[in-house]
Amino acid sequence: MRKNVTGALLQLSLLVIGIPVVYLVAVPFGLTAKSLLPPLGLLAGLIVSGVMVKRTNQPVSGPLTGWLVFGVCLALAFAF
């Protein structure tokens, strides 16, 4: 599979998996700082992945970095 297609699928999977996870994690907490971490993490992950693709010219490293940012924000939400 070409790297462009793999990068696009990783980016799409971040959206498809990230949005339900954000709702499942954020809604039970109510409106607190803890509940804002997952949505902000998803947004930051999407932005970072787009920036990384443009700067490195490696289509796969950007979405993987976006997944990493999203995962760290989810971990922080559960750690507090």
C-alpha distances in whole Angstrom, upper triangle without the diagonal:
4,7,8,7,7,10,11,11,13,15,16,16,19,21,21,22,24,26,27,28,30,32,32,33,35,37,39,40,42,42,42,40,39,37,36,34,31,31,31,28,26,27,27,24,22,24,23,20,20,23,20,18,20,22,19,17,14,12,12,15,17,16,17,20,21,20,22,25,25,25,28,30,30,31,34,35,36,37,40
4,5,5,6,9,10,11,13,14,16,17,19,21,21,22,24,26,28,28,30,32,33,34,35,38,40,41,42,42,42,40,38,37,35,33,31,30,30,28,25,26,26,22,21,22,22,18,18,20,18,15,17,19,17,14,11,10,10,14,15,15,16,19,19,20,22,24,25,25,28,30,30,31,34,35,36,37,40
4,5,5,6,8,10,10,12,14,15,16,19,20,21,22,24,26,26,28,30,31,32,33,36,38,38,40,39,39,37,35,34,33,30,28,27,27,25,22,23,22,19,18,19,18,14,15,17,14,11,14,16,13,10,8,6,6,10,11,11,12,15,16,17,19,21,22,23,25,27,27,29,31,32,33,35,37
4,5,5,6,9,10,11,12,14,15,17,18,20,21,23,25,26,26,29,30,31,32,34,37,37,38,38,38,36,35,33,31,29,27,26,26,24,21,21,21,18,16,17,17,13,13,15,14,10,12,15,13,10,8,6,7,11,11,11,13,15,16,17,19,21,21,23,25,26,27,29,31,32,33,35,37
4,5,5,6,9,10,10,12,14,16,16,18,19,21,23,24,25,28,29,30,31,33,35,36,37,37,37,36,34,33,31,29,26,26,26,24,21,21,22,19,17,19,18,15,15,17,16,13,15,18,16,14,12,8,9,13,13,12,14,17,16,17,20,21,21,22,25,26,26,28,31,31,33,34,37
4,5,5,6,9,10,10,12,14,15,16,18,20,22,22,23,26,27,27,29,31,34,34,36,36,36,34,32,31,29,27,24,24,24,22,19,20,20,17,16,18,17,13,14,17,15,12,16,18,16,14,11,8,7,10,11,9,11,14,14,14,17,19,19,19,22,24,24,26,28,29,30,32,34
4,5,5,6,9,10,11,13,14,15,16,18,21,21,22,25,26,26,27,30,32,32,34,33,33,31,30,29,27,25,22,22,21,19,17,17,17,14,12,14,13,10,10,13,11,9,12,14,13,11,9,5,4,8,8,6,8,11,11,12,14,16,16,18,20,21,22,24,26,27,28,30,32
4,5,5,6,9,10,11,12,14,15,17,19,20,21,23,25,25,26,29,31,32,33,32,33,31,30,28,26,25,22,21,21,19,16,16,17,14,12,14,14,11,11,14,13,11,13,16,15,13,12,8,8,11,10,8,11,13,12,13,16,17,17,19,21,22,22,25,27,27,29,31,33
4,5,5,6,9,10,10,12,13,15,17,18,19,22,23,24,25,27,29,30,32,32,32,31,29,27,26,24,21,20,21,19,16,17,18,15,13,16,16,12,13,17,16,14,17,19,18,16,14,10,9,12,12,9,11,14,13,12,16,17,16,18,21,21,21,23,26,26,27,29,32
4,5,5,6,9,10,10,11,14,16,16,17,20,21,21,23,25,27,28,30,29,29,28,26,25,23,21,18,18,19,16,13,15,15,12,11,14,13,10,12,15,13,12,16,18,16,15,13,10,8,10,9,6,7,10,9,9,12,14,13,14,17,18,18,20,22,23,24,26,28
4,5,5,7,9,10,10,12,15,15,16,19,20,20,21,24,26,27,28,27,28,26,25,23,21,19,17,16,16,14,11,12,13,9,8,11,11,8,9,12,12,11,14,16,16,15,13,10,9,11,8,5,8,10,8,9,12,13,12,14,17,17,17,20,22,22,24,26,28
4,5,5,6,9,10,11,13,14,15,17,19,20,21,23,25,26,27,27,28,27,25,23,22,20,17,16,17,16,12,13,15,12,10,13,14,11,12,16,16,14,17,20,19,18,16,13,12,14,12,9,12,14,11,11,15,15,14,16,19,19,18,21,23,23,24,27,29
4,5,5,6,8,10,11,12,14,16,17,18,19,21,24,25,26,26,27,26,24,22,21,19,16,15,17,15,12,14,15,12,11,15,15,12,14,17,17,16,19,21,21,20,18,14,13,14,13,9,11,13,11,9,13,14,12,13,17,17,16,19,21,21,22,25,27
4,6,5,5,8,10,10,11,14,15,15,17,19,21,22,23,23,24,22,20,19,18,16,12,12,13,11,8,10,12,8,8,12,12,10,12,15,15,15,18,20,19,19,17,14,13,13,11,8,9,11,8,7,10,11,9,10,14,14,13,16,18,18,19,22,24
4,6,5,6,9,10,10,12,14,15,16,18,21,21,22,22,23,22,20,18,17,16,12,11,13,12,8,10,12,10,8,12,13,12,13,16,17,16,19,21,22,21,20,16,15,16,14,11,13,14,10,10,14,13,11,13,16,15,15,18,19,19,20,23,25
4,6,6,7,9,11,12,13,15,16,18,20,22,23,23,24,24,22,19,19,18,14,13,16,14,11,13,15,13,12,16,17,15,16,20,20,19,22,25,24,24,22,18,17,19,17,13,15,16,13,12,16,16,13,15,18,17,16,19,21,20,21,24,26
4,6,6,6,9,11,11,12,14,16,18,19,21,22,22,22,20,17,17,16,12,12,15,13,10,13,15,13,12,16,17,15,17,20,20,20,23,25,25,25,22,19,17,18,17,13,14,15,13,10,14,14,11,12,15,15,13,16,18,17,18,21,23
4,6,5,6,9,10,10,12,14,16,17,18,19,19,18,16,14,14,12,9,9,11,9,6,10,12,10,10,14,15,14,16,19,19,19,22,24,24,24,22,19,18,18,16,12,13,14,11,9,12,12,8,10,13,11,10,14,15,14,16,19,20
4,5,5,6,9,10,10,12,15,16,17,17,18,18,16,13,13,13,9,8,11,11,8,10,13,12,12,15,17,16,17,20,21,21,24,26,26,27,25,22,21,21,19,15,17,17,14,13,15,15,11,13,16,14,12,16,17,15,17,20,21
4,5,5,6,9,10,11,13,15,16,17,18,19,17,14,14,14,11,10,14,13,11,14,16,15,15,19,20,19,21,24,24,25,27,29,29,30,28,25,23,23,21,18,19,20,16,15,17,17,13,14,17,15,13,16,18,15,16,20,21
4,5,5,6,8,10,12,13,15,16,17,17,14,12,13,12,8,9,12,11,10,13,15,14,15,18,19,18,21,23,23,24,27,28,28,29,27,24,22,22,20,17,17,18,15,13,15,14,10,11,13,12,9,12,14,12,13,16,18
4,6,5,6,8,11,11,12,13,14,13,11,9,9,9,5,6,9,9,8,11,13,13,14,16,18,18,20,22,23,24,26,28,28,29,27,25,23,23,20,18,18,18,15,13,15,14,10,11,13,10,9,12,13,11,12,16,16
4,6,5,6,9,10,11,12,14,15,13,9,11,11,9,8,12,13,11,14,16,16,17,19,21,21,23,25,26,27,29,31,32,32,31,28,26,26,24,21,22,22,18,17,19,17,14,15,17,14,12,15,16,13,14,18,18
4,6,6,7,10,11,13,15,15,13,10,12,13,10,11,14,14,13,16,18,18,19,22,23,23,25,27,28,29,31,33,33,34,32,29,27,27,25,22,22,22,19,17,19,18,14,14,16,14,11,14,15,12,12,16,17
4,6,6,7,10,11,12,12,9,7,10,9,7,9,12,12,12,15,17,16,18,21,21,22,24,26,27,28,31,32,32,33,31,29,27,26,24,21,21,21,18,16,17,16,12,12,14,11,8,11,12,8,9,12,13
4,6,6,7,8,9,10,8,4,7,8,7,8,11,12,12,14,16,17,18,20,21,22,24,26,27,28,31,32,32,34,32,30,28,27,25,23,23,22,19,18,19,17,13,14,15,12,10,13,12,9,10,14,13
4,6,6,8,10,12,10,7,10,12,10,11,14,15,15,17,19,20,21,23,25,25,27,29,30,31,34,35,36,37,35,33,31,31,28,26,26,25,22,21,22,20,17,18,19,15,13,16,16,12,13,17,16
4,6,9,10,13,10,8,12,13,12,14,16,17,18,20,22,22,24,26,27,28,30,32,33,34,36,37,38,39,37,35,33,33,31,28,28,27,24,23,23,22,19,19,19,16,14,16,16,12,12,15,14
4,7,7,9,7,6,9,11,11,13,15,16,17,19,20,21,23,25,26,27,29,31,32,33,36,36,37,39,37,35,33,32,30,28,27,26,24,22,23,21,18,18,18,15,13,15,14,10,11,13,12
4,6,9,9,6,9,12,13,13,15,17,18,19,21,22,24,25,27,28,30,31,33,34,36,37,38,40,38,36,35,34,31,29,29,28,25,24,25,22,20,20,20,17,16,18,16,13,14,16,14
4,7,8,6,7,11,12,12,13,16,17,17,19,21,22,23,25,27,28,29,31,33,34,35,37,38,37,35,34,33,30,28,29,27,24,24,24,21,19,20,20,16,16,18,16,13,15,17,15
4,5,5,7,9,11,12,13,15,17,17,18,20,22,23,24,26,28,29,30,32,34,34,36,38,37,35,34,32,29,28,28,26,23,23,23,20,18,19,18,14,14,16,13,10,13,14,11
4,5,5,7,10,11,10,12,15,15,16,18,20,21,21,24,25,26,27,30,31,31,33,35,34,32,31,29,27,25,25,23,21,21,20,17,16,17,15,12,12,14,11,9,12,12,10
4,5,6,8,10,11,11,14,15,16,17,20,21,21,23,25,26,27,29,31,31,32,34,33,31,30,28,26,24,24,22,20,19,18,16,14,14,13,10,9,11,8,5,8,9,7
4,6,7,8,9,11,12,14,15,16,18,20,21,22,24,25,26,29,30,31,32,34,32,31,29,28,25,23,23,22,19,18,19,16,14,14,14,10,10,12,10,7,10,12,11
4,6,6,6,8,10,11,12,14,16,17,18,20,21,22,24,26,27,28,30,31,30,28,27,26,23,21,22,20,17,17,17,14,12,14,13,10,10,13,11,8,12,14,12
4,6,5,6,9,10,10,12,14,15,16,18,20,20,21,24,25,26,27,29,28,26,25,23,21,19,19,17,14,14,14,11,9,11,10,6,7,9,7,6,10,11,11
4,5,5,6,9,10,10,12,14,15,16,18,20,20,22,24,25,26,28,26,24,22,21,19,17,17,16,13,12,12,10,7,9,9,6,6,9,9,7,10,12,13
4,5,5,6,9,10,11,12,14,15,17,18,20,21,23,24,26,27,26,24,22,22,19,17,18,16,13,13,14,11,9,11,12,9,9,13,12,10,14,16,16
4,5,5,6,8,10,10,12,14,15,16,18,20,21,22,24,25,24,23,22,20,17,16,17,15,12,13,13,10,8,11,11,8,10,13,12,11,14,16,16
4,5,5,6,9,10,10,12,14,15,16,18,20,21,21,23,22,20,19,17,15,13,14,12,9,9,10,6,5,8,8,5,7,10,10,10,13,14,15
4,5,5,6,9,10,10,12,14,15,17,19,20,21,22,21,18,17,16,14,12,13,12,8,8,10,8,5,9,10,8,9,13,13,12,15,17,18
4,5,5,6,9,10,11,12,14,16,17,19,20,21,21,18,18,17,14,12,14,13,9,11,12,9,8,12,13,11,12,16,15,15,18,20,20
4,5,5,6,8,10,10,12,14,16,16,18,19,19,17,17,15,12,11,13,10,7,10,10,7,7,11,11,9,12,15,14,15,18,19,20
4,5,5,6,9,10,10,12,14,15,16,17,16,15,14,12,9,8,9,7,4,6,8,5,5,9,10,9,11,14,14,15,18,19,20
4,6,5,6,9,10,11,13,15,16,16,16,13,13,12,9,8,10,9,6,8,11,9,9,12,13,13,14,17,18,18,21,22,24
4,5,5,6,9,10,11,12,14,15,15,14,14,13,9,10,12,10,8,11,12,10,11,14,15,14,16,19,19,19,22,24,25
4,5,5,6,9,10,10,12,14,13,12,13,10,7,8,10,7,6,10,10,8,10,13,13,13,16,18,18,19,22,23,24
4,5,5,6,9,10,11,12,11,9,9,8,4,5,7,6,5,8,10,9,10,13,14,15,17,19,20,21,23,24,26
4,6,5,7,9,10,11,11,9,11,10,6,8,11,10,8,12,13,12,14,17,18,18,20,22,23,24,26,27,29
4,5,5,6,9,10,11,11,12,10,7,10,12,10,10,13,14,13,15,18,18,18,21,23,23,24,27,28,29
4,5,5,6,8,8,8,9,7,5,8,10,8,9,12,12,12,15,17,17,18,21,22,23,24,27,27,29
4,6,6,5,6,5,8,7,5,8,10,10,10,13,14,15,16,19,20,21,23,24,25,27,29,30,32
4,6,6,8,8,11,10,8,11,14,13,13,17,18,17,19,22,22,23,25,27,28,29,32,32,34
4,6,8,10,12,10,9,13,14,13,14,17,17,17,20,22,22,23,26,27,27,29,32,32,33
4,5,8,10,8,8,12,13,12,14,17,17,17,20,21,22,23,26,27,27,30,32,32,34
4,6,9,9,9,12,14,14,15,18,18,19,21,23,24,25,27,29,30,32,34,34,36
4,6,6,7,10,11,11,13,15,16,18,19,21,22,24,25,27,28,30,31,32,35
4,6,6,8,9,11,12,14,15,17,18,19,21,23,24,25,27,28,30,31,34
4,6,6,6,9,10,11,13,15,16,17,19,21,22,23,25,26,28,29,31
4,6,5,6,9,10,10,12,14,15,16,19,20,21,23,24,26,27,29
4,5,5,6,9,10,11,12,14,15,17,19,20,21,23,25,26,28
4,5,5,6,9,10,10,12,14,15,16,18,20,21,23,24,26
4,5,5,6,9,10,10,12,14,15,16,18,20,21,22,25
4,5,5,6,9,10,11,12,14,15,17,19,20,21,23
4,5,5,6,9,10,11,12,14,15,17,19,20,22
4,6,5,6,9,10,10,12,14,15,17,18,20
4,5,5,6,9,10,10,12,14,15,16,19
4,5,5,6,9,10,11,12,15,15,17
4,5,5,6,9,10,11,13,14,16
4,5,5,6,9,10,11,12,15
4,5,5,6,9,10,10,13
4,5,5,6,9,10,11
4,5,5,6,9,11
4,5,5,6,9
4,5,5,6
4,6,6
4,6
4
